[in-house]
Amino acid sequence: MNERLIARKWPVMVEVESGKAYWWCACGRSTAQPFCDGLHKGTALAPVKWVAGAAGPTWFCACKRTASEPLCGGSHKAL
């Protein structure tokens, strides 16, 4: 139950707002990917807070294997 699930094998593009905080789903269980909807409760996993520095398109990791949480680092290519 503490294992990160692969939500998707490709990143999710989101138009973010400058200065806005986003809560990235780290567990892979959320139905609101790439963001948290609380389904991590009961696990040792927690969402990751990320604040956008600039507005525009941003690629969030959905495979939950990235080294650059919460952004895509290309790790999905090895799945």
All heavy atoms as a GROMACS GRO file, in nm:
protein
  597
    1MET      N    1   0.082  -0.120   0.000
    1MET     CA    2   0.000   0.000   0.000
    1MET      C    3   0.086   0.126   0.000
    1MET      O    4   0.038   0.233  -0.028
    1MET     CB    5  -0.093  -0.003   0.121
    1MET     CG    6  -0.198   0.102   0.121
    1MET     SD    7  -0.330   0.060   0.006
    1MET     CE    8  -0.438   0.195   0.035
    2ASN      N    9   0.215   0.115   0.032
    2ASN     CA   10   0.303   0.231   0.032
    2ASN      C   11   0.382   0.244  -0.097
    2ASN      O   12   0.470   0.328  -0.109
    2ASN     CB   13   0.398   0.226   0.152
    2ASN     CG   14   0.321   0.241   0.282
    2ASN    OD1   15   0.221   0.310   0.287
    2ASN    ND2   16   0.367   0.176   0.385
    3GLU      N   17   0.354   0.160  -0.194
    3GLU     CA   18   0.421   0.163  -0.323
    3GLU      C   19   0.358   0.269  -0.413
    3GLU      O   20   0.237   0.286  -0.416
    3GLU     CB   21   0.408   0.026  -0.390
    3GLU     CG   22   0.474   0.017  -0.524
    3GLU     CD   23   0.455  -0.120  -0.588
    3GLU    OE1   24   0.429  -0.217  -0.516
    3GLU    OE2   25   0.464  -0.126  -0.710
    4ARG      N   26   0.442   0.339  -0.488
    4ARG     CA   27   0.393   0.437  -0.585
    4ARG      C   28   0.339   0.362  -0.707
    4ARG      O   29   0.406   0.276  -0.762
    4ARG     CB   30   0.504   0.530  -0.630
    4ARG     CG   31   0.546   0.625  -0.522
    4ARG     CD   32   0.651   0.720  -0.574
    4ARG     NE   33   0.681   0.818  -0.471
    4ARG     CZ   34   0.736   0.934  -0.495
    4ARG    NH1   35   0.768   0.967  -0.618
    4ARG    NH2   36   0.761   1.017  -0.398
    5LEU      N   37   0.219   0.395  -0.746
    5LEU     CA   38   0.157   0.334  -0.863
    5LEU      C   39   0.184   0.420  -0.986
    5LEU      O   40   0.193   0.543  -0.976
    5LEU     CB   41   0.006   0.322  -0.842
    5LEU     CG   42  -0.040   0.243  -0.720
    5LEU    CD1   43  -0.192   0.243  -0.712
    5LEU    CD2   44   0.014   0.102  -0.723
    6ILE      N   45   0.195   0.358  -1.101
    6ILE     CA   46   0.210   0.431  -1.226
    6ILE      C   47   0.071   0.474  -1.270
    6ILE      O   48  -0.012   0.390  -1.302
    6ILE     CB   49   0.276   0.344  -1.334
    6ILE    CG1   50   0.417   0.306  -1.291
    6ILE    CG2   51   0.277   0.416  -1.469
    6ILE    CD1   52   0.484   0.202  -1.379
    7ALA      N   53   0.046   0.604  -1.268
    7ALA     CA   54  -0.084   0.655  -1.308
    7ALA      C   55  -0.096   0.653  -1.460
    7ALA      O   56  -0.200   0.616  -1.515
    7ALA     CB   57  -0.105   0.796  -1.255
    8ARG      N   58   0.010   0.694  -1.528
    8ARG     CA   59   0.017   0.695  -1.675
    8ARG      C   60   0.163   0.678  -1.714
    8ARG      O   61   0.252   0.715  -1.640
    8ARG     CB   62  -0.034   0.827  -1.732
    8ARG     CG   63  -0.179   0.852  -1.704
    8ARG     CD   64  -0.225   0.978  -1.775
    8ARG     NE   65  -0.363   1.003  -1.736
    8ARG     CZ   66  -0.412   1.122  -1.708
    8ARG    NH1   67  -0.336   1.228  -1.715
    8ARG    NH2   68  -0.538   1.136  -1.674
    9LYS      N   69   0.187   0.632  -1.834
    9LYS     CA   70   0.324   0.615  -1.882
    9LYS      C   71   0.366   0.731  -1.972
    9LYS      O   72   0.452   0.716  -2.057
    9LYS     CB   73   0.339   0.482  -1.955
    9LYS     CG   74   0.328   0.363  -1.863
    9LYS     CD   75   0.356   0.234  -1.934
    9LYS     CE   76   0.349   0.116  -1.837
    9LYS     NZ   77   0.379  -0.010  -1.904
   10TRP      N   78   0.307   0.847  -1.949
   10TRP     CA   79   0.344   0.969  -2.020
   10TRP      C   80   0.312   1.087  -1.929
   10TRP      O   81   0.228   1.077  -1.841
   10TRP     CB   82   0.269   0.979  -2.153
   10TRP     CG   83   0.120   0.980  -2.139
   10TRP    CD1   84   0.040   1.091  -2.123
   10TRP    CD2   85   0.032   0.868  -2.135
   10TRP    NE1   86  -0.091   1.054  -2.110
   10TRP    CE2   87  -0.101   0.916  -2.117
   10TRP    CE3   88   0.050   0.730  -2.145
   10TRP    CZ2   89  -0.211   0.833  -2.109
   10TRP    CZ3   90  -0.062   0.648  -2.137
   10TRP    CH2   91  -0.189   0.701  -2.120
   11PRO      N   92   0.380   1.200  -1.948
   11PRO     CA   93   0.355   1.316  -1.861
   11PRO      C   94   0.223   1.384  -1.893
   11PRO      O   95   0.162   1.359  -1.997
   11PRO     CB   96   0.473   1.408  -1.893
   11PRO     CG   97   0.515   1.370  -2.030
   11PRO     CD   98   0.485   1.223  -2.044
   12VAL      N   99   0.180   1.471  -1.801
   12VAL     CA  100   0.055   1.545  -1.816
   12VAL      C  101   0.088   1.693  -1.828
   12VAL      O  102   0.156   1.748  -1.740
   12VAL     CB  103  -0.038   1.521  -1.695
   12VAL    CG1  104  -0.166   1.602  -1.708
   12VAL    CG2  105  -0.068   1.373  -1.678
   13MET      N  106   0.042   1.758  -1.935
   13MET     CA  107   0.066   1.900  -1.954
   13MET      C  108  -0.045   1.980  -1.888
   13MET      O  109  -0.163   1.950  -1.907
   13MET     CB  110   0.073   1.934  -2.103
   13MET     CG  111   0.131   2.074  -2.132
   13MET     SD  112   0.018   2.212  -2.112
   13MET     CE  113  -0.093   2.187  -2.247
   14VAL      N  114  -0.005   2.079  -1.808
   14VAL     CA  115  -0.101   2.165  -1.739
   14VAL      C  116  -0.059   2.310  -1.762
   14VAL      O  117   0.060   2.343  -1.751
   14VAL     CB  118  -0.102   2.135  -1.586
   14VAL    CG1  119  -0.196   2.230  -1.513
   14VAL    CG2  120  -0.140   1.991  -1.559
   15GLU      N  121  -0.154   2.395  -1.792
   15GLU     CA  122  -0.129   2.539  -1.801
   15GLU      C  123  -0.132   2.592  -1.657
   15GLU      O  124  -0.238   2.595  -1.595
   15GLU     CB  125  -0.237   2.609  -1.884
   15GLU     CG  126  -0.227   2.582  -2.032
   15GLU     CD  127  -0.115   2.658  -2.101
   15GLU    OE1  128  -0.067   2.760  -2.048
   15GLU    OE2  129  -0.074   2.612  -2.209
   16VAL      N  130  -0.016   2.629  -1.604
   16VAL     CA  131  -0.008   2.674  -1.465
   16VAL      C  132  -0.012   2.826  -1.457
   16VAL      O  133   0.018   2.896  -1.554
   16VAL     CB  134   0.118   2.618  -1.394
   16VAL    CG1  135   0.116   2.467  -1.392
   16VAL    CG2  136   0.245   2.672  -1.458
   17GLU      N  137  -0.048   2.875  -1.338
   17GLU     CA  138  -0.052   3.018  -1.311
   17GLU      C  139   0.067   3.057  -1.224
   17GLU      O  140   0.097   2.989  -1.126
   17GLU     CB  141  -0.180   3.054  -1.236
   17GLU     CG  142  -0.307   3.024  -1.313
   17GLU     CD  143  -0.431   3.050  -1.230
   17GLU    OE1  144  -0.431   3.143  -1.147
   17GLU    OE2  145  -0.529   2.973  -1.246
   18SER      N  146   0.133   3.165  -1.260
   18SER     CA  147   0.249   3.212  -1.186
   18SER      C  148   0.215   3.237  -1.039
   18SER      O  149   0.113   3.299  -1.007
   18SER     CB  150   0.300   3.343  -1.248
   18SER     OG  151   0.410   3.392  -1.177
   19GLY      N  152   0.298   3.183  -0.950
   19GLY     CA  153   0.280   3.203  -0.806
   19GLY      C  154   0.179   3.112  -0.740
   19GLY      O  155   0.168   3.110  -0.618
   20LYS      N  156   0.106   3.034  -0.817
   20LYS     CA  157   0.004   2.944  -0.762
   20LYS      C  158   0.068   2.814  -0.713
   20LYS      O  159   0.158   2.761  -0.777
   20LYS     CB  160  -0.102   2.913  -0.867
   20LYS     CG  161  -0.213   2.824  -0.814
   20LYS     CD  162  -0.321   2.802  -0.917
   20LYS     CE  163  -0.428   2.707  -0.863
   20LYS     NZ  164  -0.534   2.684  -0.960
   21ALA      N  165   0.021   2.763  -0.600
   21ALA     CA  166   0.068   2.636  -0.545
   21ALA      C  167  -0.015   2.521  -0.602
   21ALA      O  168  -0.138   2.531  -0.612
   21ALA     CB  169   0.059   2.637  -0.394
   22TYR      N  170   0.053   2.415  -0.638
   22TYR     CA  171  -0.010   2.293  -0.689
   22TYR      C  172   0.036   2.176  -0.603
   22TYR      O  173   0.151   2.173  -0.559
   22TYR     CB  174   0.030   2.269  -0.835
   22TYR     CG  175  -0.020   2.376  -0.929
   22TYR    CD1  176   0.052   2.493  -0.948
   22TYR    CD2  177  -0.140   2.361  -0.997
   22TYR    CE1  178   0.007   2.594  -1.033
   22TYR    CE2  179  -0.187   2.460  -1.082
   22TYR     CZ  180  -0.113   2.575  -1.100
   22TYR     OH  181  -0.160   2.674  -1.184
   23TRP      N  182  -0.052   2.081  -0.578
   23TRP     CA  183  -0.019   1.963  -0.498
   23TRP      C  184  -0.017   1.842  -0.589
   23TRP      O  185  -0.120   1.790  -0.631
   23TRP     CB  186  -0.120   1.944  -0.384
   23TRP     CG  187  -0.103   2.051  -0.281
   23TRP    CD1  188  -0.168   2.171  -0.276
   23TRP    CD2  189  -0.013   2.050  -0.172
   23TRP    NE1  190  -0.123   2.245  -0.169
   23TRP    CE2  191  -0.027   2.172  -0.103
   23TRP    CE3  192   0.080   1.957  -0.123
   23TRP    CZ2  193   0.047   2.204   0.010
   23TRP    CZ3  194   0.153   1.989  -0.009
   23TRP    CH2  195   0.136   2.110   0.056
   24TRP      N  196   0.105   1.797  -0.620
   24TRP     CA  197   0.126   1.685  -0.712
   24TRP      C  198   0.105   1.552  -0.641
   24TRP      O  199   0.156   1.529  -0.530
   24TRP     CB  200   0.269   1.693  -0.766
   24TRP     CG  201   0.313   1.582  -0.853
   24TRP    CD1  202   0.272   1.557  -0.981
   24TRP    CD2  203   0.409   1.481  -0.823
   24TRP    NE1  204   0.337   1.446  -1.030
   24TRP    CE2  205   0.422   1.398  -0.935
   24TRP    CE3  206   0.486   1.453  -0.709
   24TRP    CZ2  207   0.508   1.290  -0.939
   24TRP    CZ3  208   0.572   1.345  -0.714
   24TRP    CH2  209   0.582   1.264  -0.827
   25CYS      N  210   0.032   1.464  -0.703
   25CYS     CA  211   0.009   1.330  -0.650
   25CYS      C  212   0.137   1.248  -0.662
   25CYS      O  213   0.186   1.228  -0.772
   25CYS     CB  214  -0.104   1.261  -0.729
   25CYS     SG  215  -0.117   1.084  -0.697
   26ALA      N  216   0.191   1.205  -0.550
   26ALA     CA  217   0.313   1.125  -0.550
   26ALA      C  218   0.284   0.975  -0.544
   26ALA      O  219   0.371   0.894  -0.572
   26ALA     CB  220   0.402   1.165  -0.432
   27CYS      N  221   0.161   0.939  -0.508
   27CYS     CA  222   0.130   0.797  -0.487
   27CYS      C  223   0.078   0.728  -0.613
   27CYS      O  224   0.084   0.607  -0.624
   27CYS     CB  225   0.028   0.782  -0.375
   27CYS     SG  226  -0.139   0.836  -0.416
   28GLY      N  227   0.022   0.805  -0.707
   28GLY     CA  228  -0.032   0.748  -0.829
   28GLY      C  229  -0.176   0.703  -0.818
   28GLY      O  230  -0.236   0.655  -0.913
   29ARG      N  231  -0.239   0.721  -0.702
   29ARG     CA  232  -0.375   0.673  -0.680
   29ARG      C  233  -0.484   0.776  -0.715
   29ARG      O  234  -0.599   0.740  -0.732
   29ARG     CB  235  -0.391   0.630  -0.534
   29ARG     CG  236  -0.312   0.504  -0.501
   29ARG     CD  237  -0.300   0.482  -0.350
   29ARG     NE  238  -0.233   0.357  -0.320
   29ARG     CZ  239  -0.102   0.338  -0.326
   29ARG    NH1  240  -0.021   0.436  -0.360
   29ARG    NH2  241  -0.050   0.220  -0.298
   30SER      N  242  -0.446   0.901  -0.724
   30SER     CA  243  -0.543   1.009  -0.748
   30SER      C  244  -0.617   0.993  -0.880
   30SER      O  245  -0.559   0.954  -0.982
   30SER     CB  246  -0.471   1.144  -0.748
   30SER     OG  247  -0.560   1.247  -0.783
   31THR      N  248  -0.745   1.025  -0.879
   31THR     CA  249  -0.824   1.024  -1.003
   31THR      C  250  -0.818   1.162  -1.070
   31THR      O  251  -0.876   1.180  -1.175
   31THR     CB  252  -0.970   0.986  -0.976
   31THR    OG1  253  -1.025   1.080  -0.882
   31THR    CG2  254  -0.981   0.846  -0.920
   32ALA      N  255  -0.747   1.256  -1.007
   32ALA     CA  256  -0.733   1.392  -1.059
   32ALA      C  257  -0.589   1.416  -1.108
   32ALA      O  258  -0.535   1.523  -1.090
   32ALA     CB  259  -0.770   1.493  -0.951
   33GLN      N  260  -0.527   1.315  -1.166
   33GLN     CA  261  -0.387   1.324  -1.210
   33GLN      C  262  -0.364   1.448  -1.295
   33GLN      O  263  -0.447   1.484  -1.375
   33GLN     CB  264  -0.348   1.200  -1.291
   33GLN     CG  265  -0.339   1.075  -1.210
   33GLN     CD  266  -0.230   1.081  -1.106
   33GLN    OE1  267  -0.125   1.142  -1.123
   33GLN    NE2  268  -0.254   1.017  -0.994
   34PRO      N  269  -0.252   1.516  -1.274
   34PRO     CA  270  -0.138   1.477  -1.192
   34PRO      C  271  -0.146   1.528  -1.048
   34PRO      O  272  -0.048   1.522  -0.975
   34PRO     CB  273  -0.021   1.546  -1.264
   34PRO     CG  274  -0.080   1.673  -1.314
   34PRO     CD  275  -0.222   1.635  -1.354
   35PHE      N  276  -0.262   1.578  -1.009
   35PHE     CA  277  -0.275   1.639  -0.878
   35PHE      C  278  -0.343   1.548  -0.776
   35PHE      O  279  -0.413   1.453  -0.812
   35PHE     CB  280  -0.347   1.773  -0.889
   35PHE     CG  281  -0.276   1.866  -0.984
   35PHE    CD1  282  -0.338   1.911  -1.098
   35PHE    CD2  283  -0.146   1.904  -0.960
   35PHE    CE1  284  -0.271   1.995  -1.187
   35PHE    CE2  285  -0.078   1.986  -1.048
   35PHE     CZ  286  -0.141   2.032  -1.162
   36CYS      N  287  -0.323   1.579  -0.651
   36CYS     CA  288  -0.372   1.499  -0.539
   36CYS      C  289  -0.522   1.518  -0.517
   36CYS      O  290  -0.574   1.630  -0.525
   36CYS     CB  291  -0.297   1.540  -0.413
   36CYS     SG  292  -0.352   1.455  -0.265
   37ASP      N  293  -0.592   1.409  -0.488
   37ASP     CA  294  -0.732   1.415  -0.447
   37ASP      C  295  -0.755   1.348  -0.312
   37ASP      O  296  -0.868   1.324  -0.272
   37ASP     CB  297  -0.824   1.356  -0.554
   37ASP     CG  298  -0.805   1.206  -0.575
   37ASP    OD1  299  -0.722   1.144  -0.503
   37ASP    OD2  300  -0.873   1.150  -0.662
   38GLY      N  301  -0.646   1.316  -0.242
   38GLY     CA  302  -0.656   1.260  -0.107
   38GLY      C  303  -0.654   1.109  -0.099
   38GLY      O  304  -0.660   1.054   0.010
   39LEU      N  305  -0.644   1.039  -0.211
   39LEU     CA  306  -0.648   0.893  -0.208
   39LEU      C  307  -0.520   0.830  -0.151
   39LEU      O  308  -0.514   0.709  -0.135
   39LEU     CB  309  -0.677   0.836  -0.346
   39LEU     CG  310  -0.822   0.856  -0.394
   39LEU    CD1  311  -0.840   0.803  -0.536
   39LEU    CD2  312  -0.919   0.786  -0.300
   40HIS      N  313  -0.420   0.911  -0.117
   40HIS     CA  314  -0.299   0.860  -0.053
   40HIS      C  315  -0.322   0.829   0.094
   40HIS      O  316  -0.241   0.760   0.155
   40HIS     CB  317  -0.185   0.963  -0.064
   40HIS     CG  318  -0.214   1.089   0.008
   40HIS    ND1  319  -0.291   1.190  -0.046
   40HIS    CD2  320  -0.180   1.130   0.133
   40HIS    CE1  321  -0.301   1.288   0.041
   40HIS    NE2  322  -0.235   1.254   0.150
   41LYS      N  323  -0.431   0.876   0.150
   41LYS     CA  324  -0.458   0.854   0.293
   41LYS      C  325  -0.457   0.704   0.322
   41LYS      O  326  -0.512   0.625   0.248
   41LYS     CB  327  -0.590   0.918   0.332
   41LYS     CG  328  -0.580   1.070   0.334
   41LYS     CD  329  -0.710   1.135   0.374
   41LYS     CE  330  -0.696   1.282   0.395
   41LYS     NZ  331  -0.678   1.365   0.282
   42GLY      N  332  -0.391   0.668   0.429
   42GLY     CA  333  -0.376   0.527   0.464
   42GLY      C  334  -0.244   0.470   0.414
   42GLY      O  335  -0.213   0.354   0.439
   43THR      N  336  -0.166   0.552   0.343
   43THR     CA  337  -0.033   0.511   0.298
   43THR      C  338   0.069   0.600   0.366
   43THR      O  339   0.034   0.697   0.433
   43THR     CB  340  -0.016   0.527   0.145
   43THR    OG1  341  -0.003   0.666   0.112
   43THR    CG2  342  -0.133   0.465   0.069
   44ALA      N  343   0.195   0.570   0.347
   44ALA     CA  344   0.302   0.654   0.401
   44ALA      C  345   0.340   0.765   0.303
   44ALA      O  346   0.430   0.842   0.329
   44ALA     CB  347   0.424   0.568   0.432
   45LEU      N  348   0.271   0.771   0.191
   45LEU     CA  349   0.301   0.868   0.086
   45LEU      C  350   0.222   0.996   0.106
   45LEU      O  351   0.113   0.995   0.164
   45LEU     CB  352   0.269   0.807  -0.051
   45LEU     CG  353   0.342   0.678  -0.081
   45LEU    CD1  354   0.285   0.612  -0.206
   45LEU    CD2  355   0.491   0.703  -0.097
   46ALA      N  356   0.278   1.106   0.057
   46ALA     CA  357   0.212   1.237   0.070
   46ALA      C  358   0.232   1.316  -0.059
   46ALA      O  359   0.331   1.296  -0.130
   46ALA     CB  360   0.271   1.314   0.187
   47PRO      N  361   0.140   1.406  -0.089
   47PRO     CA  362   0.155   1.488  -0.209
   47PRO      C  363   0.272   1.585  -0.194
   47PRO      O  364   0.318   1.614  -0.083
   47PRO     CB  365   0.022   1.563  -0.219
   47PRO     CG  366  -0.031   1.565  -0.080
   47PRO     CD  367   0.018   1.439  -0.016
   48VAL      N  368   0.320   1.634  -0.308
   48VAL     CA  369   0.433   1.727  -0.312
   48VAL      C  370   0.382   1.864  -0.353
   48VAL      O  371   0.318   1.879  -0.458
   48VAL     CB  372   0.540   1.678  -0.412
   48VAL    CG1  373   0.651   1.781  -0.428
   48VAL    CG2  374   0.596   1.544  -0.369
   49LYS      N  375   0.411   1.965  -0.269
   49LYS     CA  376   0.372   2.102  -0.302
   49LYS      C  377   0.472   2.160  -0.401
   49LYS      O  378   0.593   2.148  -0.383
   49LYS     CB  379   0.368   2.187  -0.175
   49LYS     CG  380   0.324   2.330  -0.202
   49LYS     CD  381   0.324   2.412  -0.074
   49LYS     CE  382   0.279   2.554  -0.098
   49LYS     NZ  383   0.280   2.633   0.026
   50TRP      N  384   0.419   2.225  -0.504
   50TRP     CA  385   0.502   2.290  -0.605
   50TRP      C  386   0.440   2.424  -0.638
   50TRP      O  387   0.319   2.433  -0.659
   50TRP     CB  388   0.510   2.203  -0.730
   50TRP     CG  389   0.594   2.259  -0.840
   50TRP    CD1  390   0.730   2.256  -0.851
   50TRP    CD2  391   0.547   2.327  -0.958
   50TRP    NE1  392   0.770   2.318  -0.965
   50TRP    CE2  393   0.658   2.362  -1.034
   50TRP    CE3  394   0.420   2.361  -1.005
   50TRP    CZ2  395   0.649   2.430  -1.154
   50TRP    CZ3  396   0.410   2.428  -1.125
   50TRP    CH2  397   0.523   2.461  -1.199
   51VAL      N  398   0.520   2.529  -0.639
   51VAL     CA  399   0.471   2.663  -0.671
   51VAL      C  400   0.528   2.705  -0.806
   51VAL      O  401   0.650   2.702  -0.827
   51VAL     CB  402   0.512   2.764  -0.562
   51VAL    CG1  403   0.464   2.904  -0.597
   51VAL    CG2  404   0.456   2.722  -0.426
   52ALA      N  405   0.440   2.743  -0.896
   52ALA     CA  406   0.481   2.782  -1.031
   52ALA      C  407   0.557   2.913  -1.028
   52ALA      O  408   0.512   3.011  -0.970
   52ALA     CB  409   0.358   2.795  -1.120
   53GLY      N  410   0.672   2.914  -1.092
   53GLY     CA  411   0.751   3.036  -1.101
   53GLY      C  412   0.703   3.127  -1.212
   53GLY      O  413   0.711   3.248  -1.203
   54ALA      N  414   0.651   3.065  -1.318
   54ALA     CA  415   0.602   3.141  -1.433
   54ALA      C  416   0.478   3.073  -1.486
   54ALA      O  417   0.460   2.952  -1.472
   54ALA     CB  418   0.710   3.147  -1.541
   55ALA      N  419   0.393   3.150  -1.550
   55ALA     CA  420   0.271   3.095  -1.611
   55ALA      C  421   0.307   3.025  -1.742
   55ALA      O  422   0.404   3.061  -1.808
   55ALA     CB  423   0.171   3.207  -1.637
   56GLY      N  424   0.229   2.926  -1.776
   56GLY     CA  425   0.249   2.858  -1.904
   56GLY      C  426   0.239   2.708  -1.893
   56GLY      O  427   0.211   2.653  -1.786
   57PRO      N  428   0.262   2.640  -2.005
   57PRO     CA  429   0.252   2.494  -2.007
   57PRO      C  430   0.364   2.429  -1.925
   57PRO      O  431   0.480   2.469  -1.935
   57PRO     CB  432   0.263   2.459  -2.155
   57PRO     CG  433   0.333   2.574  -2.217
   57PRO     CD  434   0.298   2.695  -2.135
   58THR      N  435   0.327   2.332  -1.843
   58THR     CA  436   0.422   2.262  -1.757
   58THR      C  437   0.391   2.113  -1.764
   58THR      O  438   0.275   2.074  -1.756
   58THR     CB  439   0.412   2.313  -1.613
   58THR    OG1  440   0.434   2.455  -1.613
   58THR    CG2  441   0.514   2.247  -1.523
   59TRP      N  442   0.495   2.032  -1.780
   59TRP     CA  443   0.478   1.887  -1.790
   59TRP      C  444   0.503   1.822  -1.655
   59TRP      O  445   0.615   1.823  -1.604
   59TRP     CB  446   0.572   1.831  -1.896
   59TRP     CG  447   0.533   1.876  -2.033
   59TRP    CD1  448   0.579   1.985  -2.100
   59TRP    CD2  449   0.438   1.814  -2.118
   59TRP    NE1  450   0.517   1.995  -2.222
   59TRP    CE2  451   0.430   1.890  -2.236
   59TRP    CE3  452   0.357   1.701  -2.107
   59TRP    CZ2  453   0.346   1.858  -2.342
   59TRP    CZ3  454   0.273   1.668  -2.212
   59TRP    CH2  455   0.269   1.745  -2.327
   60PHE      N  456   0.397   1.765  -1.598
   60PHE     CA  457   0.405   1.697  -1.468
   60PHE      C  458   0.421   1.547  -1.490
   60PHE      O  459   0.359   1.488  -1.579
   60PHE     CB  460   0.279   1.723  -1.386
   60PHE     CG  461   0.270   1.861  -1.331
   60PHE    CD1  462   0.211   1.963  -1.406
   60PHE    CD2  463   0.320   1.892  -1.206
   60PHE    CE1  464   0.203   2.092  -1.356
   60PHE    CE2  465   0.312   2.021  -1.155
   60PHE     CZ  466   0.253   2.121  -1.231
   61CYS      N  467   0.501   1.484  -1.404
   61CYS     CA  468   0.522   1.340  -1.409
   61CYS      C  469   0.394   1.266  -1.370
   61CYS      O  470   0.328   1.302  -1.273
   61CYS     CB  471   0.634   1.303  -1.313
   61CYS     SG  472   0.661   1.125  -1.298
   62ALA      N  473   0.363   1.162  -1.445
   62ALA     CA  474   0.249   1.078  -1.412
   62ALA      C  475   0.292   0.933  -1.385
   62ALA      O  476   0.215   0.854  -1.333
   62ALA     CB  477   0.144   1.080  -1.523
   63CYS      N  478   0.416   0.901  -1.419
   63CYS     CA  479   0.464   0.765  -1.393
   63CYS      C  480   0.513   0.750  -1.249
   63CYS      O  481   0.530   0.638  -1.201
   63CYS     CB  482   0.574   0.725  -1.491
   63CYS     SG  483   0.735   0.801  -1.464
   64LYS      N  484   0.534   0.864  -1.181
   64LYS     CA  485   0.576   0.869  -1.040
   64LYS      C  486   0.716   0.814  -1.018
   64LYS      O  487   0.752   0.774  -0.909
   64LYS     CB  488   0.475   0.797  -0.948
   64LYS     CG  489   0.330   0.836  -0.973
   64LYS     CD  490   0.309   0.986  -0.970
   64LYS     CE  491   0.166   1.021  -1.009
   64LYS     NZ  492   0.143   1.164  -1.021
   65ARG      N  493   0.799   0.816  -1.123
   65ARG     CA  494   0.936   0.767  -1.114
   65ARG      C  495   1.039   0.878  -1.137
   65ARG      O  496   1.159   0.852  -1.137
   65ARG     CB  497   0.961   0.655  -1.216
   65ARG     CG  498   0.865   0.535  -1.208
   65ARG     CD  499   0.875   0.464  -1.075
   65ARG     NE  500   0.801   0.340  -1.070
   65ARG     CZ  501   0.676   0.328  -1.026
   65ARG    NH1  502   0.609   0.434  -0.986
   65ARG    NH2  503   0.618   0.211  -1.020
   66THR      N  504   0.995   1.001  -1.155
   66THR     CA  505   1.085   1.111  -1.187
   66THR      C  506   1.182   1.144  -1.074
   66THR      O  507   1.148   1.129  -0.956
   66THR     CB  508   1.006   1.239  -1.224
   66THR    OG1  509   1.098   1.339  -1.268
   66THR    CG2  510   0.924   1.291  -1.108
   67ALA      N  511   1.300   1.190  -1.109
   67ALA     CA  512   1.397   1.236  -1.011
   67ALA      C  513   1.381   1.385  -0.986
   67ALA      O  514   1.443   1.440  -0.896
   67ALA     CB  515   1.539   1.206  -1.059
   68SER      N  516   1.295   1.450  -1.065
   68SER     CA  517   1.275   1.595  -1.053
   68SER      C  518   1.131   1.627  -1.014
   68SER      O  519   1.065   1.706  -1.079
   68SER     CB  520   1.313   1.664  -1.183
   68SER     OG  521   1.243   1.607  -1.293
   69GLU      N  522   1.085   1.561  -0.907
   69GLU     CA  523   0.946   1.580  -0.861
   69GLU      C  524   0.909   1.727  -0.850
   69GLU      O  525   0.988   1.804  -0.798
   69GLU     CB  526   0.927   1.516  -0.724
   69GLU     CG  527   0.936   1.369  -0.723
   69GLU     CD  528   0.918   1.311  -0.583
   69GLU    OE1  529   0.911   1.385  -0.483
   69GLU    OE2  530   0.912   1.188  -0.574
   70PRO      N  531   0.796   1.767  -0.897
   70PRO     CA  532   0.688   1.689  -0.958
   70PRO      C  533   0.692   1.688  -1.111
   70PRO      O  534   0.601   1.638  -1.176
   70PRO     CB  535   0.564   1.763  -0.910
   70PRO     CG  536   0.606   1.906  -0.913
   70PRO     CD  537   0.751   1.903  -0.869
   71LEU      N  538   0.798   1.745  -1.167
   71LEU     CA  539   0.804   1.760  -1.312
   71LEU      C  540   0.860   1.637  -1.381
   71LEU      O  541   0.938   1.561  -1.323
   71LEU     CB  542   0.887   1.884  -1.346
   71LEU     CG  543   0.840   2.012  -1.278
   71LEU    CD1  544   0.930   2.129  -1.316
   71LEU    CD2  545   0.695   2.042  -1.309
   72CYS      N  546   0.820   1.620  -1.505
   72CYS     CA  547   0.866   1.506  -1.584
   72CYS      C  548   1.016   1.517  -1.608
   72CYS      O  549   1.065   1.622  -1.649
   72CYS     CB  550   0.791   1.501  -1.717
   72CYS     SG  551   0.849   1.369  -1.825
   73GLY      N  552   1.085   1.408  -1.585
   73GLY     CA  553   1.227   1.401  -1.611
   73GLY      C  554   1.261   1.299  -1.718
   73GLY      O  555   1.377   1.269  -1.741
   74GLY      N  556   1.158   1.243  -1.782
   74GLY     CA  557   1.179   1.145  -1.887
   74GLY      C  558   1.187   1.001  -1.841
   74GLY      O  559   1.209   0.911  -1.922
   75SER      N  560   1.168   0.976  -1.712
   75SER     CA  561   1.180   0.839  -1.660
   75SER      C  562   1.074   0.745  -1.718
   75SER      O  563   1.096   0.624  -1.721
   75SER     CB  564   1.174   0.839  -1.507
   75SER     OG  565   1.057   0.905  -1.464
   76HIS      N  566   0.963   0.799  -1.767
   76HIS     CA  567   0.858   0.715  -1.826
   76HIS      C  568   0.908   0.641  -1.950
   76HIS      O  569   0.853   0.537  -1.986
   76HIS     CB  570   0.735   0.800  -1.861
   76HIS     CG  571   0.761   0.904  -1.964
   76HIS    ND1  572   0.817   1.026  -1.931
   76HIS    CD2  573   0.742   0.905  -2.097
   76HIS    CE1  574   0.829   1.098  -2.041
   76HIS    NE2  575   0.786   1.027  -2.144
   77LYS      N  576   1.012   0.692  -2.014
   77LYS     CA  577   1.065   0.629  -2.136
   77LYS      C  578   1.126   0.493  -2.109
   77LYS      O  579   1.138   0.411  -2.200
   77LYS     CB  580   1.168   0.721  -2.201
   77LYS     CG  581   1.109   0.851  -2.251
   77LYS     CD  582   1.216   0.944  -2.300
   77LYS     CE  583   1.156   1.079  -2.335
   77LYS     NZ  584   1.261   1.176  -2.371
   78ALA      N  585   1.163   0.466  -1.983
   78ALA     CA  586   1.225   0.338  -1.947
   78ALA      C  587   1.124   0.235  -1.898
   78ALA      O  588   1.160   0.123  -1.865
   78ALA     CB  589   1.330   0.361  -1.839
   79LEU      N  590   0.996   0.271  -1.893
   79LEU     CA  591   0.895   0.178  -1.841
   79LEU      C  592   0.849   0.082  -1.948
   79LEU      O  593   0.844   0.109  -2.063
   79LEU     CB  594   0.775   0.257  -1.787
   79LEU     CG  595   0.807   0.349  -1.670
   79LEU    CD1  596   0.683   0.428  -1.630
   79LEU    CD2  597   0.856   0.269  -1.551
   0.00000   0.00000   0.00000
